[in-house]
Amino acid sequence: MARKKDYPTLIHGSIFSPCFMTEEEFENGYKNSIFYVDKDFKKEYESHIAAMGHISNIAKSYILNNWERVKDWSDLEVVVNHGPTGERTYYYSYKEKIRKKEYGSGMISDLLIKSDQKRKRNKNPVLTINEVVLDPTDGDFSITINGKQHWWIQDEAIIIIADYIEKQIAKETNEKEI
């Protein structure tokens, strides 16, 4: 099995954390947040975790009801875990990003080019989604991509797939209107 570093995290939360110079600025900075709480910290934290699971379950139904409407899966980038074994499969299409003439020469340029060549060599695009299955008794969600079955996939992959479907349907709808 490949090392974890070989698979990107495709859903990001806060990438940069605010920087404050004093404890007072720190406290006031977070008081202005839409997520501010001043009590029941554990309960609030658990509520946010529960909400994430709830959103994922709604996304499962969305995928189940809309996946066949997508005609082009080629730009889907997702890491899917096969629940029973933990095997991870990284699906992505190679898109050339780095050109030697843009980066000049040197060690950094060579590293970027080497990384780009590895992505090109290891590309694994989604050609088709063959089947999706929702088990309503326990919420398990499985998907078959390019003929490969993935059982009980993780919430992150579900959210990414639902987002892709939503964007593809919107794109197709906009194209029809033009």
C-alpha positions as YAML, in Angstrom:
chain: A
units: angstrom
residues:
- id: 1
  name: MET
  ca: [0.00, 0.00, 0.00]
- id: 2
  name: ALA
  ca: [1.27, 3.45, -0.87]
- id: 3
  name: ARG
  ca: [2.31, 5.88, 1.81]
- id: 4
  name: LYS
  ca: [-0.26, 8.37, 3.06]
- id: 5
  name: LYS
  ca: [1.77, 11.30, 1.71]
- id: 6
  name: ASP
  ca: [1.08, 10.08, -1.82]
- id: 7
  name: TYR
  ca: [-2.60, 11.01, -1.46]
- id: 8
  name: PRO
  ca: [-3.65, 14.63, -1.22]
- id: 9
  name: THR
  ca: [-6.18, 16.06, 1.16]
- id: 10
  name: LEU
  ca: [-8.79, 17.47, -1.19]
- id: 11
  name: ILE
  ca: [-11.06, 19.17, 1.33]
- id: 12
  name: HIS
  ca: [-9.43, 21.93, 3.28]
- id: 13
  name: GLY
  ca: [-10.60, 23.82, 6.31]
- id: 14
  name: SER
  ca: [-8.79, 26.87, 7.51]
- id: 15
  name: ILE
  ca: [-5.49, 26.90, 5.65]
- id: 16
  name: PHE
  ca: [-4.08, 29.93, 7.44]
- id: 17
  name: SER
  ca: [-4.76, 30.59, 11.08]
- id: 18
  name: PRO
  ca: [-5.06, 34.22, 12.16]
- id: 19
  name: CYS
  ca: [-2.06, 35.66, 13.96]
- id: 20
  name: PHE
  ca: [-2.53, 37.89, 16.99]
- id: 21
  name: MET
  ca: [0.03, 39.76, 19.05]
- id: 22
  name: THR
  ca: [-1.74, 39.64, 22.43]
- id: 23
  name: GLU
  ca: [-4.09, 37.30, 24.27]
- id: 24
  name: GLU
  ca: [-6.75, 40.03, 24.18]
- id: 25
  name: GLU
  ca: [-6.49, 40.34, 20.38]
- id: 26
  name: PHE
  ca: [-6.68, 36.54, 20.15]
- id: 27
  name: GLU
  ca: [-9.88, 36.38, 22.20]
- id: 28
  name: ASN
  ca: [-11.52, 39.33, 20.42]
- id: 29
  name: GLY
  ca: [-10.54, 37.97, 17.03]
- id: 30
  name: TYR
  ca: [-12.43, 34.75, 17.64]
- id: 31
  name: LYS
  ca: [-15.38, 36.52, 19.27]
- id: 32
  name: ASN
  ca: [-16.03, 38.04, 15.84]
- id: 33
  name: SER
  ca: [-16.27, 34.60, 14.23]
- id: 34
  name: ILE
  ca: [-19.59, 33.10, 13.16]
- id: 35
  name: PHE
  ca: [-18.52, 30.01, 15.12]
- id: 36
  name: TYR
  ca: [-17.96, 31.81, 18.41]
- id: 37
  name: VAL
  ca: [-19.21, 30.09, 21.57]
- id: 38
  name: ASP
  ca: [-18.67, 31.06, 25.18]
- id: 39
  name: LYS
  ca: [-19.86, 27.88, 26.91]
- id: 40
  name: ASP
  ca: [-20.77, 24.25, 26.28]
- id: 41
  name: PHE
  ca: [-17.56, 23.77, 24.27]
- id: 42
  name: LYS
  ca: [-17.73, 19.97, 24.09]
- id: 43
  name: LYS
  ca: [-21.41, 20.04, 23.14]
- id: 44
  name: GLU
  ca: [-20.81, 22.65, 20.43]
- id: 45
  name: TYR
  ca: [-17.84, 20.73, 19.06]
- id: 46
  name: GLU
  ca: [-19.86, 17.50, 18.95]
- id: 47
  name: SER
  ca: [-22.72, 19.36, 17.23]
- id: 48
  name: HIS
  ca: [-20.40, 20.48, 14.44]
- id: 49
  name: ILE
  ca: [-19.09, 16.94, 13.99]
- id: 50
  name: ALA
  ca: [-22.67, 15.62, 13.90]
- id: 51
  name: ALA
  ca: [-23.60, 18.29, 11.34]
- id: 52
  name: MET
  ca: [-20.73, 17.15, 9.10]
- id: 53
  name: GLY
  ca: [-22.05, 13.57, 9.20]
- id: 54
  name: HIS
  ca: [-25.57, 14.80, 8.48]
- id: 55
  name: ILE
  ca: [-24.37, 16.78, 5.45]
- id: 56
  name: SER
  ca: [-22.49, 13.72, 4.19]
- id: 57
  name: ASN
  ca: [-25.63, 11.58, 4.48]
- id: 58
  name: ILE
  ca: [-27.63, 14.17, 2.52]
- id: 59
  name: ALA
  ca: [-24.86, 14.15, -0.11]
- id: 60
  name: LYS
  ca: [-25.21, 10.35, -0.41]
- id: 61
  name: SER
  ca: [-28.86, 10.76, -1.43]
- id: 62
  name: TYR
  ca: [-27.88, 13.55, -3.81]
- id: 63
  name: ILE
  ca: [-25.31, 11.32, -5.52]
- id: 64
  name: LEU
  ca: [-27.76, 8.40, -5.69]
- id: 65
  name: ASN
  ca: [-30.38, 10.60, -7.38]
- id: 66
  name: ASN
  ca: [-28.10, 12.52, -9.76]
- id: 67
  name: TRP
  ca: [-24.97, 10.55, -10.70]
- id: 68
  name: GLU
  ca: [-26.43, 9.30, -13.98]
- id: 69
  name: ARG
  ca: [-26.97, 12.89, -15.15]
- id: 70
  name: VAL
  ca: [-23.20, 13.48, -15.38]
- id: 71
  name: LYS
  ca: [-21.78, 12.84, -18.82]
- id: 72
  name: ASP
  ca: [-18.14, 13.77, -18.18]
- id: 73
  name: TRP
  ca: [-16.26, 12.53, -15.13]
- id: 74
  name: SER
  ca: [-12.80, 13.35, -16.49]
- id: 75
  name: ASP
  ca: [-12.09, 16.29, -14.17]
- id: 76
  name: LEU
  ca: [-13.09, 14.52, -10.94]
- id: 77
  name: GLU
  ca: [-10.20, 14.40, -8.51]
- id: 78
  name: VAL
  ca: [-10.89, 12.23, -5.48]
- id: 79
  name: VAL
  ca: [-9.19, 9.78, -3.13]
- id: 80
  name: VAL
  ca: [-11.51, 6.86, -2.36]
- id: 81
  name: ASN
  ca: [-10.99, 4.47, 0.55]
- id: 82
  name: HIS
  ca: [-12.26, 0.90, 0.16]
- id: 83
  name: GLY
  ca: [-13.76, 0.43, 3.62]
- id: 84
  name: PRO
  ca: [-13.08, -3.28, 4.24]
- id: 85
  name: THR
  ca: [-9.36, -3.12, 3.43]
- id: 86
  name: GLY
  ca: [-8.50, 0.57, 3.77]
- id: 87
  name: GLU
  ca: [-6.99, 0.51, 0.27]
- id: 88
  name: ARG
  ca: [-6.90, 4.02, -1.14]
- id: 89
  name: THR
  ca: [-7.27, 4.84, -4.82]
- id: 90
  name: TYR
  ca: [-6.41, 8.28, -6.13]
- id: 91
  name: TYR
  ca: [-8.37, 9.26, -9.22]
- id: 92
  name: TYR
  ca: [-7.26, 12.27, -11.23]
- id: 93
  name: SER
  ca: [-6.68, 13.41, -14.79]
- id: 94
  name: TYR
  ca: [-3.28, 14.69, -15.68]
- id: 95
  name: LYS
  ca: [-3.22, 18.32, -16.69]
- id: 96
  name: GLU
  ca: [0.17, 19.73, -17.59]
- id: 97
  name: LYS
  ca: [1.01, 22.56, -15.20]
- id: 98
  name: ILE
  ca: [4.76, 22.92, -15.18]
- id: 99
  name: ARG
  ca: [6.89, 23.89, -18.12]
- id: 100
  name: LYS
  ca: [10.64, 24.18, -17.85]
- id: 101
  name: LYS
  ca: [10.74, 27.47, -19.75]
- id: 102
  name: GLU
  ca: [8.40, 29.07, -17.15]
- id: 103
  name: TYR
  ca: [10.51, 28.01, -14.18]
- id: 104
  name: GLY
  ca: [13.94, 28.38, -15.64]
- id: 105
  name: SER
  ca: [16.60, 26.01, -14.40]
- id: 106
  name: GLY
  ca: [17.82, 24.96, -11.02]
- id: 107
  name: MET
  ca: [16.96, 22.58, -8.23]
- id: 108
  name: ILE
  ca: [13.41, 23.88, -7.56]
- id: 109
  name: SER
  ca: [12.55, 23.78, -11.25]
- id: 110
  name: ASP
  ca: [13.90, 20.25, -11.54]
- id: 111
  name: LEU
  ca: [11.84, 19.10, -8.51]
- id: 112
  name: LEU
  ca: [8.65, 20.64, -9.92]
- id: 113
  name: ILE
  ca: [9.23, 19.06, -13.31]
- id: 114
  name: LYS
  ca: [9.97, 15.67, -11.72]
- id: 115
  name: SER
  ca: [6.76, 15.90, -9.69]
- id: 116
  name: ASP
  ca: [4.79, 16.83, -12.80]
- id: 117
  name: GLN
  ca: [6.26, 13.88, -14.71]
- id: 118
  name: LYS
  ca: [5.27, 11.52, -11.87]
- id: 119
  name: ARG
  ca: [1.68, 12.82, -11.97]
- id: 120
  name: LYS
  ca: [1.60, 12.32, -15.73]
- id: 121
  name: ARG
  ca: [2.98, 8.79, -15.46]
- id: 122
  name: ASN
  ca: [0.60, 7.76, -12.63]
- id: 123
  name: LYS
  ca: [-2.59, 9.47, -13.85]
- id: 124
  name: ASN
  ca: [-5.77, 7.59, -13.08]
- id: 125
  name: PRO
  ca: [-8.73, 9.46, -14.55]
- id: 126
  name: VAL
  ca: [-12.35, 8.66, -13.79]
- id: 127
  name: LEU
  ca: [-13.68, 7.37, -17.08]
- id: 128
  name: THR
  ca: [-17.04, 6.28, -15.76]
- id: 129
  name: ILE
  ca: [-19.06, 5.76, -12.62]
- id: 130
  name: ASN
  ca: [-20.63, 2.35, -13.10]
- id: 131
  name: GLU
  ca: [-22.80, 2.04, -10.01]
- id: 132
  name: VAL
  ca: [-23.64, 3.68, -6.71]
- id: 133
  name: VAL
  ca: [-25.26, 1.87, -3.78]
- id: 134
  name: LEU
  ca: [-26.72, 3.34, -0.60]
- id: 135
  name: ASP
  ca: [-27.59, 0.97, 2.22]
- id: 136
  name: PRO
  ca: [-30.38, 2.86, 4.00]
- id: 137
  name: THR
  ca: [-30.23, 0.58, 7.05]
- id: 138
  name: ASP
  ca: [-26.85, 1.86, 8.17]
- id: 139
  name: GLY
  ca: [-25.95, 4.63, 5.71]
- id: 140
  name: ASP
  ca: [-23.05, 2.77, 4.10]
- id: 141
  name: PHE
  ca: [-22.31, 4.09, 0.63]
- id: 142
  name: SER
  ca: [-20.46, 2.23, -2.10]
- id: 143
  name: ILE
  ca: [-19.41, 3.24, -5.59]
- id: 144
  name: THR
  ca: [-17.92, 1.55, -8.63]
- id: 145
  name: ILE
  ca: [-15.45, 3.70, -10.56]
- id: 146
  name: ASN
  ca: [-13.94, 2.46, -13.83]
- id: 147
  name: GLY
  ca: [-15.22, -1.02, -12.93]
- id: 148
  name: LYS
  ca: [-13.47, -1.01, -9.52]
- id: 149
  name: GLN
  ca: [-15.73, -1.41, -6.50]
- id: 150
  name: HIS
  ca: [-15.23, 0.75, -3.43]
- id: 151
  name: TRP
  ca: [-17.37, -0.27, -0.46]
- id: 152
  name: TRP
  ca: [-18.30, 1.96, 2.44]
- id: 153
  name: ILE
  ca: [-16.43, 5.02, 1.19]
- id: 154
  name: GLN
  ca: [-15.43, 7.88, 3.47]
- id: 155
  name: ASP
  ca: [-17.31, 11.15, 3.93]
- id: 156
  name: GLU
  ca: [-14.63, 13.29, 2.26]
- id: 157
  name: ALA
  ca: [-14.97, 11.35, -1.00]
- id: 158
  name: ILE
  ca: [-18.77, 11.57, -0.80]
- id: 159
  name: ILE
  ca: [-18.65, 15.36, -0.43]
- id: 160
  name: ILE
  ca: [-16.16, 15.72, -3.30]
- id: 161
  name: ILE
  ca: [-18.25, 13.52, -5.62]
- id: 162
  name: ALA
  ca: [-21.49, 15.33, -4.73]
- id: 163
  name: ASP
  ca: [-19.80, 18.69, -5.32]
- id: 164
  name: TYR
  ca: [-18.53, 17.51, -8.71]
- id: 165
  name: ILE
  ca: [-21.99, 16.30, -9.72]
- id: 166
  name: GLU
  ca: [-23.55, 19.58, -8.62]
- id: 167
  name: LYS
  ca: [-21.04, 21.60, -10.65]
- id: 168
  name: GLN
  ca: [-21.37, 19.39, -13.74]
- id: 169
  name: ILE
  ca: [-25.18, 19.67, -13.68]
- id: 170
  name: ALA
  ca: [-24.95, 23.46, -13.28]
- id: 171
  name: LYS
  ca: [-22.42, 23.66, -16.12]
- id: 172
  name: GLU
  ca: [-24.63, 21.56, -18.39]
- id: 173
  name: THR
  ca: [-27.69, 23.62, -17.49]
- id: 174
  name: ASN
  ca: [-25.85, 26.86, -18.29]
- id: 175
  name: GLU
  ca: [-24.67, 25.49, -21.63]
- id: 176
  name: LYS
  ca: [-28.24, 24.55, -22.59]
- id: 177
  name: GLU
  ca: [-29.46, 28.05, -21.76]
- id: 178
  name: ILE
  ca: [-26.91, 29.71, -24.07]
...
